Amino acid sequence: MNYIYHWVPKDMRGDVLFPLNTLKDTQPDLYEKEASKYIGREQVMLQKIPFLNCLWNDVLHFSAVHPSLVKEALIEAGRTKSFDIEFFEVDPHLLTSENTIVYLYRHSNMEDKLKEDNFAKYNPDDIAQYSPLPQETKDYYKEMLSQDKKPLLFHRVPHILFKGSLDTSKIKIIKW
């Protein structure tokens, strides 16, 4: 079976995974911490997702790429610092098709990012096609690490965007 993955937030409280903008009202301290990853690219937080009619931070972001592939690629790209990562391993059928869309990450510039042809309908049975780690992502890791910069782990990786929150109490956590 193919799964989708979401990084386990280090300071997660309770068993429900919330979109970032929900945390603004419910857990403002966690919102501030998590929103800091957008410093220097704050405009992303204001972008509207076609089909779901909500903002980028009103959804949960998943990937079909297994975390072990991300870790291997980072090491191959030159990351020498030891690290472990924890992810929720989620059955893709838990997400409803009407509240989920696949962001294909096909754009070459930011102006094209949220055009409708950069999205695909979500079908949980089609997840395998999004599971390889793109070569562009591996190249990006090398470039960023060669400049002593921290790469965005899912740059150029298709995102599965879910408008809603997710009860994680019965979802397996994997560690790599």
Secondary structure, DSSP 8 states (H G I E B T S, - for coil): ---EEEE--TT--SSEE--HHHHHHH-HHHHHHHHGGGTT-GGGGG-EETTTTEEGGGSEEEBSS-HHHHHHHHHHTT--S----EEEEE-GGGS-GGGEEEE----SSGGGTT-GGGEEE--GGGGGGG-S--HHHHHHHHHHHHTT----TTTTS-EEEESS-EE-TTSEEEE-
